[in-house]
Amino acid sequence: MARHNLGTVVHFEFTRTVKKRRFWIATLAIPILLAIVFGLVFASNSSTKSQADAQKHDKISFTYTDSSAMVDPALAKAMGGAVEADPGTAVERVKAGTLNAYFSFPANPAKETVNVYGTDQGIFKNGSYDAVAKQLLVLSAQEKVGSAELAAAVQGNFRSDTQTYKDGQLSGGLETVVPPLLFLVLFYVVIILLANQMLASTLEEKENRVTEMILTTLNPTTLVVGKVISLFLVGAVQALVFATPMVAGYVFFRDQLSMPDFDLSHLQFQFWPMLVGALLFVGGFILFTGVLVSIGAVMPTAKDASTVFAPVMIMMFIPFYIVTMVVSDPGNLIVQIFTFFPFTAPITAMLRNGFGSLGGPAAAVVIVELFVFGFAALRLAVHLFRYGSIEYSRKLSLRTAFARKG
């Protein structure tokens, strides 16, 4: 019977939520906004690309003087340049508009300024003068070096392969860091999306004054657990809806939207970091869910609950104020406190797990701590819901609730 009731609660809570119009309005709002942003970016990039392609075929006419003797006359001619015959009047002719551009290359371009003069063609096109002058000097220098390989080395245009080792084994870079940190992103998404619903799930029946009727047929434990499971399912639906436009944009329109080209095939999904990340995610979810449901059980209205809700949510973001310390100095006392304090433990431990500074014993302690406190919070939520569900006009007295037998 209890299993049947639990399934009934999960089905009822889930379908009731997903059938609400405001749920889909809120859920689809972000994907729609993303689609609009993607469309604007696509249109903007198409226009920018067209302009860039057109500018590639534009040839800037200019004259130049070269005190450094580095400029290759053949390259300058190919780029639309010619040696200035009358340097003394070149700047004045540019000012008068009879000369398009004039470049003055000093004897030592590495220490002295290259002076570029040009007629105004608008704030964006004016930058092409400087670009042409620099390109002419760079290409000429490469010609004098006489070796494409040496020129590339001087400019730093070469690839390197770095390998680091930990405990005698090859350690990865970002390829091993990113996968465990996905649980951190998922944790934030789920909690932020579902936090208000966690409160509303217990406050709604209280404000509608139907809780007594519900509790005549259901055990409070079954009801609370059913609500938690349904919230998790609702969060999965929202996460899927939010992720769809991002995945579609990356797979089909990555170039048009100027998205970074991540080579996902290089990601390394290591078993233990992924397992620890998953357990930290589940434990943290249970803890925060139990606490938020307990707040809903104690407070008579959503307005009253919001005063306690805000500090709980702020605790989720506190570890990011010391994120550089978490990454660079995980043994610091503050980092250790944040790692084992229940409300900051999920975020801090997930960060350390991703960056490889959370040892096995510490990970075990944090995981056990989160599950113990999480189930204690759920047990507390059940007890408070049992006695607080009929307190419609005032906050439940914790002294009174704990004085009664469960």
Rosetta blueprint (number, residue, H / E / L):
1 M L
2 A H
3 R H
4 H H
5 N H
6 L H
7 G H
8 T H
9 V H
10 V H
11 H H
12 F H
13 E H
14 F H
15 T H
16 R H
17 T H
18 V H
19 K L
20 K L
21 R H
22 R H
23 F H
24 W H
25 I H
26 A H
27 T H
28 L H
29 A H
30 I H
31 P H
32 I H
33 L H
34 L H
35 A H
36 I H
37 V H
38 F H
39 G H
40 L H
41 V H
42 F H
43 A H
44 S H
45 N H
46 S H
47 S H
48 T H
49 K H
50 S H
51 Q H
52 A H
53 D H
54 A H
55 Q H
56 K H
57 H L
58 D L
59 K L
60 I L
61 S L
62 F E
63 T E
64 Y E
65 T E
66 D E
67 S L
68 S L
69 A L
70 M L
71 V L
72 D L
73 P H
74 A H
75 L H
76 A H
77 K H
78 A H
79 M L
80 G L
81 G E
82 A E
83 V E
84 E L
85 A L
86 D L
87 P H
88 G H
89 T H
90 A H
91 V H
92 E H
93 R H
94 V H
95 K H
96 A H
97 G L
98 T L
99 L L
100 N L
101 A E
102 Y E
103 F E
104 S E
105 F E
106 P L
107 A L
108 N L
109 P L
110 A L
111 K L
112 E L
113 T L
114 V L
115 N E
116 V E
117 Y E
118 G E
119 T L
120 D L
121 Q L
122 G L
123 I L
124 F L
125 K L
126 N L
127 G H
128 S H
129 Y H
130 D H
131 A H
132 V H
133 A H
134 K H
135 Q H
136 L H
137 L H
138 V H
139 L H
140 S H
141 A H
142 Q H
143 E H
144 K H
145 V H
146 G L
147 S L
148 A H
149 E H
150 L H
151 A H
152 A H
153 A H
154 V H
155 Q H
156 G L
157 N L
158 F L
159 R L
160 S L
161 D L
162 T L
163 Q L
164 T E
165 Y E
166 K E
167 D L
168 G L
169 Q E
170 L E
171 S E
172 G L
173 G L
174 L H
175 E H
176 T H
177 V H
178 V H
179 P H
180 P H
181 L H
182 L H
183 F H
184 L H
185 V H
186 L H
187 F H
188 Y H
189 V H
190 V H
191 I H
192 I H
193 L H
194 L H
195 A H
196 N H
197 Q H
198 M H
199 L H
200 A H
201 S H
202 T H
203 L H
204 E H
205 E H
206 K H
207 E H
208 N H
209 R L
210 V L
211 T H
212 E H
213 M H
214 I H
215 L H
216 T L
217 T L
218 L L
219 N L
220 P H
221 T H
222 T H
223 L H
224 V H
225 V H
226 G H
227 K H
228 V H
229 I H
230 S H
231 L H
232 F H
233 L H
234 V H
235 G H
236 A H
237 V H
238 Q H
239 A H
240 L H
241 V H
242 F H
243 A H
244 T H
245 P H
246 M H
247 V H
248 A H
249 G H
250 Y H
251 V H
252 F H
253 F L
254 R L
255 D L
256 Q L
257 L L
258 S L
259 M L
260 P L
261 D L
262 F L
263 D L
264 L H
265 S H
266 H H
267 L L
268 Q L
269 F L
270 Q L
271 F H
272 W H
273 P H
274 M H
275 L H
276 V H
277 G H
278 A H
279 L H
280 L H
281 F H
282 V H
283 G H
284 G H
285 F H
286 I H
287 L H
288 F H
289 T H
290 G H
291 V H
292 L H
293 V H
294 S H
295 I H
296 G H
297 A H
298 V H
299 M L
300 P L
301 T L
302 A H
303 K H
304 D H
305 A H
306 S H
307 T H
308 V H
309 F H
310 A H
311 P H
312 V H
313 M H
314 I H
315 M H
316 M H
317 F H
318 I H
319 P H
320 F H
321 Y H
322 I H
323 V H
324 T H
325 M H
326 V H
327 V H
328 S H
329 D L
330 P L
331 G L
332 N L
333 L H
334 I H
335 V H
336 Q H
337 I H
338 F H
339 T H
340 F H
341 F L
342 P L
343 F L
344 T L
345 A H
346 P H
347 I H
348 T H
349 A H
350 M H
351 L H
352 R H
353 N H
354 G H
355 F L
356 G L
357 S L
358 L L
359 G L
360 G H
361 P H
362 A H
363 A H
364 A H
365 V H
366 V H
367 I H
368 V H
369 E H
370 L H
371 F H
372 V H
373 F H
374 G H
375 F H
376 A H
377 A H
378 L H
379 R H
380 L H
381 A H
382 V H
383 H H
384 L H
385 F H
386 R H
387 Y H
388 G H
389 S L
390 I L
391 E L
392 Y L
393 S L
394 R L
395 K L
396 L L
397 S L
398 L H
399 R H
400 T H
401 A H
402 F H
403 A H
404 R L
405 K L
406 G L
